[in-house]
Amino acid sequence: MRKIINSFRTRMILLLMLSMLASGGITFGIYKVLQLYYRSEVLYENPLTRIRYFMRDVGDVNAFLIIFVPLAILFFFLFTKSYATYFKKISQGIHHLAEGDFSHKVQISSKDEFGKIGTDINLALQKLQEAIEKGNEAELSKDRLVLNLAHDLRTPLTSVIGYLDFILRDNDISTEQARHYTNIAYTKSRRLQKLIDELFEITRMNYGRMNLDKQPLDISELLMQLCEELFPVFENSEMTVDVTTDKELNIAGDGELIARVFENLLTNAVRYGKEGRSIHIRGFVDGKDVVVQVINFGPSIDPKDLPHIFDMLYTGDESRTHTTDSTGIGLFITKNIVEQHDGTVTAQSDPERTVFEVRLPLLNINM
């Protein structure tokens, strides 16, 4: 009801009625004054008598309308003058929007549709400004990405070329040296292949958008399976894994991609948590979320780097520069996959431990 009262059409009807009421009151007042004046003051031979005769000939009603209608139009014009101002403000707002001036705000105090239009224009101005700023930031990020990729691709490629050059140019090289150099070149080539594969994966995520095959998935079983598959990795790093999860941590997810998330987090924990010698995995239900925490006890993440560790090839993450099997892309892919499953991934770190926490919507299979 309140919405109807504050609507533009209702206000126009009310203003029209008010205009007619004001015009009718004034016209009736004029009519009565003239009537009294002619009866008491005007003699027959007075020239004003002709006006009275004219009014008599056309009829009192028609004479009333001759005064009433123009006055009603005049009052309606005056009462709706503010709406003409609103039109002008809206036109100016659209003009500034077209010119790319996002600082101009449309100020309309009306509570009807004009006020909503003004609010929508201001919101459009804000959204466009944010979009342009994000576009500029994306352009800068793209430039940084190109520089980082050039560095990360060049480093292993230079090593491969260098060691192969040793083998080809040195005729006195022994079989053992040749094998050693070949193994190094092979390792560098595998890292280069891994980096290119992950870059391809990112491109597929950002532009092609992955088609998710969401099925009911028990995270607790998935974690146990991953720990078995990664057992040789833990064993070679002399690390132990402690897994504590609730039963039936069910979500709706793409099993292959969700496995990729926790594989990335576990290998990351192995890579940077070797000094702690252990990894703890915790899985539980928190409200409407399934929560999985991967905890390692290695060196803490620098507080200035912590907000950016999920950024692709973040240059502040100095640890990746001396880790031969790290591409600096795994955590970015992890975040992307989790967000496509309507979840979140966060990280906390202090001198005692580093915790990566994944939250995914709980699937109630009993519904």
N, C-alpha and C positions, 0 to 999 in steps of 0.2 A: 504493500500500500504506500509506504513511504517513497519507494522508488517511482511509483506512478505519479505521486504528487510533485516530485522533484524533476520529472521528465520535461523535456523541451516543449512537447505538444501541450501538456497541461499548463505550463507557464504561459504559452502563447494564448491559450483560451482564456486564462485568468486576466492577462493583460488586455485582451480584446474586450472582455466584459467590463473591466475597469475603465477602459477608454469610452465605452458606450455609456456607462453609468455617469462618468464625469461630463461627457458631452450632453447627455440627457438632462442632467441637473442644470447645467448652464443654459441650455436651450429653453428649458421650462421657465427658468428664472427670467430670461430675456423676454419670453412670451408674456409672462404675467406683468412684468414691468411696463412693457409696451401697451398691454391691454388696459392697465390702470391709467397710463399716461394719456392714451387716446380718449378715454371716457371722461376724464376730468380736465384735461388741459388743452386738447386740440379742438379748435372751432372748425366748422364745416369748410370755411373758405381757406383754411391753413393748407399749404402745399403738402404737408405730411399726411393729410387725410387720404391722399391718393395711395399711399403705401398700405394704409388700413384697408382700402377698397381692394387693392391687389391681393392682399392676404385673404380677404373675404372671398374673392373670385376663385383663387386657386385652392382654397380650403385651408382650414387651420392645420390639418394633419400634414398636407404637402408643405406648407410654410414652415412647419416644425422640422420636417425632414431636410429642407433646404439649409437650415442652420445646423441641424443635428449631424448630418453625414460628414460635412467638411470638418467639423469639430472633432468627431470621433476619429477620423483619419489622422488629424493633427495630433491628438492625444496618443493614439497608437504608435505613431511615428516617434513621439518623444519618449514614450515608455519603453520602446524597443531599441532605443539608441545604444544602450550598453551592448546589445547583441551585435550591432554593427561594429562596435569596437572589438568584440570577440573575434568576428570574422577577420578583421584587420590583423589582430595579433596572431591568429592561426596562419594567415597568409604570410606574415613576416617570418613566423617560425619555420614554415615549409621552405621559404626562400633561403633562410640562413642554413637550413639543413642541406638544401641543394648546393649551396656555395661552399659547404664543408666547414661552416662555422658552428662548432658544437658547444660553444660557451653561451650562446643565446638561449634563454629559457622563456617559455610561454607562460605568462602569469594570468590565469583566468580564475576568478573567485567564485564563479557560478558552480552550483552543485549538480547541474543537469548534464546533458550529453556534451555540451561545450566544455565543461570542466574536465570531463573524461577525455575528450579529444586533446585538450591541452596537456593533461597528464601523460597520455600516450605519446604525444610528440616529444615531450621531455624525456620519456623513457627511451624512445627511439634515438634521440640525440645521445643519451648516455650509452646505449648499447653499441651504436655505431662508433662512438669514440673509443669504447673498450675494444671493439673489434679491430679498429685501426691500430691501436696500441699493441694488441696481441699480434697483429700482422707484422708490425715493425719488429716486435720481439722475436717472432718466428723467423723473420728474415735474418736477424742477427744470429739466431740460433743455428740457422742453416749455414751461415758463413762459418760459425765456430765448428759446426759439424764437419764441413768440408776440410777445414784445417786439421781437425783431430783425426779424421779418417786418413788424410794424406800421411800424417805421422804414423798412425797405427798400421797402415798397410805398407808403408815404406820400410819400417824397421825390420819385420821378418823377411820381406822380399830382398832387402839389401843383404841380410845374413845368408839367405839361400844362394844368391848370386855370388857372394864372396866365397863361400865354401866350395861351391861347384867350380869356381874359377881356380881355386887352389888345386883341385883334383885334375882339372884339364891342363893347366899350365905347368905343373910340377911333374916332370917325368920321373924324378927320383923318389916320389912319394911311395911309402910302403903300403901294403895291403891293409894293415891295421889302421894306418892313418887315413887312408881313403875311406875305409868303413866308418871310422869315427866321424870324419867330415860329412859323409853321406847321411849318417844318423842325425847329425845336427841339422843338416839341410832338410831332412825329412820331417823332423820335429817342427822346425820353423814353417815348413809348408803346411803341415797339419793345422798349426795355429792360424795361418793365413786363410786356410779353407774354412776354419771355424768362424773366423771373423766375417768372411764374405757370406757364409750361410746365415749368420745372425743378422747381418745387414739386410739380406734378402727377406728374412722373417719380419723385420721391422717395417720394410716397405710394404709387405703384404698386409700387415696389421693396419698401417696408417692410411693406405690408399685403397687396397682391395677389400679391407675388412674381412676378417676370418669368419667363415661359416661355422658357428658353434653347434656341435652335436650334443646337446644337453641331455643327459640321462641321469637317473638316480645313481648316486655315487657315495660309497662309504669311505670317508676320509681316513678312518682308523685303519682299515684294511690296506688302503693305498699307501699309507705311511710305512706300515710293516713291510709291504712288498718292496718299496723303494729302499728301505734300510738293508734288506737282503741283497738287492741288486748292487748297492753301493758298498757292500761289505769289503770287497777288495780295496776300495779307495780308503776306507777307514783303517783297514789293517795296514796298508802301506804307509799311512801317515801316523801309525801308532796311536790312534784315537779310539775311544770307546763311545758308544751311543746308548743313551738311556731314553726309552720311549714309554711315555705314560699317557694313555688316551682313554676317554670314555668310549663305551661301546656304541656302535651305530651313530656315528657322526655323519648324518646323511645330508647331502646337498644335491642340487641339480647342476651338473657341470659336464664339460667335455673332458673325459678321463685323460686323454693324451695331453691336453693343454694344462690341466691341473697338476698332472704328474710333472710336467715341465717346470711349473712354479716351484714345487717343493724340491725337485732335483737341483734347480738353481740355488735355492736357499741352503740346501745341505752341502753342496760343493763349495759354496761361498763360505760356509762355516768351517769346512775343512781347510780351505785356502788360507783364511785369516785367523783361525782359532787353534792352530797347531800347538801353540805354547800352552794352552789350557788343557790339552790332552783329552778333552771330552766334549760331547755335544748332548744337550738335553732337548727332547722333543715333547711338548705338552699339547694335548688336544682335549677340548672340552666345549660344552654348550654354555653360551652366555646370552640369556634372553632369547632372541630370535636369530642369533648368529652362532655359527660354528667357528671356534677360535683355535688356531694352531700357532704355537710359539716355537721357534727354532732358536736355541740359546747356545752361544759358544762363549768361552772364557779366555779368548785371546786378547790382544791389545785393543783398547777402546778406540772408537771412531772419533776423530777430532770434531768438537762441537760445531765448528764452522763448515765442516763437510757434511755433517749428518743430514741437514735439510735437503741436500742435493744428491744423495747417493743413488736415488732412483732416476736421476737425469741421465740421458744417454751421453756416454763419453764425457762425463763431468771432469774437467781438467783439474779441479781441486783435489780429486781423489788420487793422491800421489802414490798410494799403495799399489795401484794397478800398473804403474810404470815399471816396477821391478818384479812383477809376478808374471812368469812366462806364459802360464796357461789362462790368464785373465784377459778378456776382451773389453771389459768396461761396459758391456751391453746387457749382460744377463739380468741385472736387477731392473733395468728399464723394461725388458720383455716381461719379467715377472709382474711388474706393476700393471702393464698393459693388459695382460691376460686376466689378472684379478679384477680389474675394473670392468672388463667386458663380461665378467660374471657377477656384476653389481656388488662387488666386494671392495675391501680396502687392504692395503699392506703398509705397515709402518715399521720404524726402527727406533730403538732406544739403546743408548750405550753409556756405560760408566766404567770406571777403572776395574770393576769386578767382572762385568759380563756385558755382552751385546745380545739384544733380543730383537728378532724379526717376528712380527705378529701379522698373521693373515686372518681376516674376518670375511666369511662368506655366508650368504643367507641360508638358514636352516631349512631343510625340506622335511615337512611333516608327512611321512608316507602313510600315516593312519587316517588321513582326511579322506 
